[in-house]
C-alpha cells in the first residue's frame, strides 16, 4: 500500500495515541486530521458511532482502534508488532482486550471529574473501585513486564498499555486518593518509564500536551 493514510481524531485521546504509536513504531507514512467526537453527519459518515479514532485509507474509512491496529499489522507486517507464533499473538490480543475492557472502560467513568472539571456521583465511584481492583489483580496474572508487557519484544500490546495504564493511575489518585496501579502492579512504574524513553513515545507525549492545551481552550469557548 503506497498511498498515505490519514489518522483522524485528536491527540488527547488515548485510543488515538494507541494507534498513532503503532504507526510510528512501524515507520508507516501517515497524515493526521484533527477531528473531535461528534454526532454530526459529517463525522457519522466516516465513523458510524461518531467516535475517534478512525482512519481514511485508499479503500475507504475504518473505525474502532483495535480494528485499526489489526489493519496496520495486516497491511504492513514488517517490522512485526505481533508475534508470529499464534499463541503468543493471541496473548498480545488478550492483554489489549483485558486492559481496555477491564481497566480503561471502568476507569473512563471517572474521567469527567478526574480530568475535565466535571463531577462523578458517589455511587459511580463505589461501583468503579472494585471493578478496577479486580481488573488489576487479573492483569498481575497476565502481564509479564520482561521487559515489555507481553514478554521480550515490543508489541501492539505495549502501544495499548502505555496509553491506558497511566490514566488508571491518575484517575484513581485524583478520585480515591490512592494509586491503584502502584498498589497492584508496582512494577508498572518502571515499565511505563521504559516505554516513555522510546523516541516515538516521547513524540506522542509532546503532541498530547499541545493537543490538551488546544482542547481545553476550545472547551472554554
N, C-alpha and C positions, 0 to 999 in steps of 0.2 A: 504494500500500500504506500503510494508515494504522495498522495495529496494530503496536505496538513489537515489535522483535525482541530476542532475548537472545543475547549472545555468551558462550559457555561456554568456560572454560579458566582460565588464571591468568597474571598479567601478567609473570611471569618468562620465559615462552615467547616467543621471537622471532616465531614464526608467529602466535601470538595477537596480538602487538603489530602485526604487519603488517596484519592485518585490522582491528584496532581503529583504527589510524591512518587507514585508508581511510574507515571510518565517520565518524570525527571530521572529517576534511577535507571530506567531503561534507555534513556537517551532518545526518546521519541520526539520529533519536532511537533509542536502544537502551539496554537494561539489560545488566548483567554478572552472571554467576553463576560463582563460583569452583568449578572442577572440575579435579581432577588426573588425569593419565593413569592408567588403571586397566583391569583385565580383569574388573571386577565386572559382574554382569548389568545393574545399574542404568546404568552408563556404556555398556556394549556395546549396550544397547537404543537409544541415541541416536548413538553413534559406533562403528560396527562393528569398528574396529581398536583401540578404547579410547584413541584419541589426542585431543589438543586442538590447535587449537580446533574447536568445532562450533557451529552456530548453530540456535537454535529460531526458526522462522518460523511465520506463521499457517497455512501449508500443510504444515508438517512440519519435520523436522530435516535439516540438511545438514552434511557434514563435508568435510575437506580444505581447507586455507587458500586455494588458488588457485580452487577451486570457489566458495568464499565471496566471493572478490574478483570473480569473473565475475558471480555472482548480484547483488552490490551494484551493479555497473555496469549490468547489465541492468534492475534494478528501479528504480534511481534514476539515470537518465542525466545529470541536471544537479545540480551542475556536473560536467562530464566529467572523469574521471581517466584515460581512454584517449583518444588522438587519434581524430578522426572518419575520417581517411584510413586505409584498410585496411592499407596497407603500414606506415605509422607505428605503427598499433595493433599489428600483428604484431611490429614491432621491440620494443615495450614488453614484449610477452609473451615474446619471445626473451630479453630481458635478465633477466626474472624467472626463467625456466626455467634459464638459464645460471648465474645466481648461486646458485640453490637446488640444482641437480644437481651442478655442478662446483666449487662453493666451500663452501656451507653443509653439504652432505651429507658430504663427506670431513672437513671441519673438525669436524663433530659427533663423530667418533670420538675426538677429543682432549678433548672437554668433561669427561668424568669426572675426569680429572686436572687439567685447566686450571682448572676452576671448582668442583668438588664434592668435593674431598678424596680422590678415588679414585686408581687407578693405570691407566696405559695401557702396554702392552708396547712394548719397543723395536722389535719387528717392525712393529707398527701405526704407530709414529712414522715409521719408514723408508718405509712404504707411502704414508702420507698426504702427506708433504712434496712429492714430485714431482707428485702429483695437484693439490695447491693451486697449485704453481708453474705448471703447465700451464693451470689454470683462470684464474689471474690474467693470464697472458700473453694468453690469449684475450679476457678482459674488456677489456684495453687496446684491442683492435681493435673491440669492440662499444660500449663506453661513450663518451658524448660530454662529459659534465660542462660543459654550455654554457647555463646553469649546472647544469642538472639531468641526471640520468644518461642520459636519452633525448633531451635537447635543451633547448629553451627553456621548456617547460612542466612543471610538477609533475604526475607521473602515479603510477599504481599501482606502476610500476617503482621509484619513489623510496621508496614505502612498504616495499617489499621490501629494497632496497639499504640503506636507513638502519638497519634492524633486523639485517640479516645481516652486513654487512661489518665492523662493529666487533668481532663475535665472532671472525671470522677473524684480525683484528689482535691481539686479546687472547690468543687461544689459541696463536697462533704465537709470540708474545713469551714466553709462560709455558713452552711446551714446547720451543721451539728456541732461545730467546734472540735471536730475530730477528723483526722485524715484516714479515711477507711483504707485507702490504698496502702499507706505506710503501715497500718496495723496488720493487715492481712498478707501483704506482699512487700515486705521491706526491701527485697532485692530489686523491686521495680524502679526504685530511685536511681540506682547505678545504671540499670538498663536504659532508662529514658535519657539519662545523660550521655550514654554511649551513642544512641541513635542521634541525639541532638548535635553531636560533633560532626556528623556527616554533612558535607557541603550542601547537599540538596535539602536536608532538613533545616539547615540554617537559612536557606533561601525561603523555605516555607514559613519559618518563624518571622523573618523580616517582612515578608509580604502580608502575613496575617496582622502584624502590628499596624501597618499602614491601612489595611482594609478595615480594621476595627475602628480606627480613628475616623475614617470616612463613613462607616456605618453609624457610629454614634452621632456624628454631625448631622447625618441625614435624618436620624430618628428624632432629633430635637426640632427639626423644621416643621 
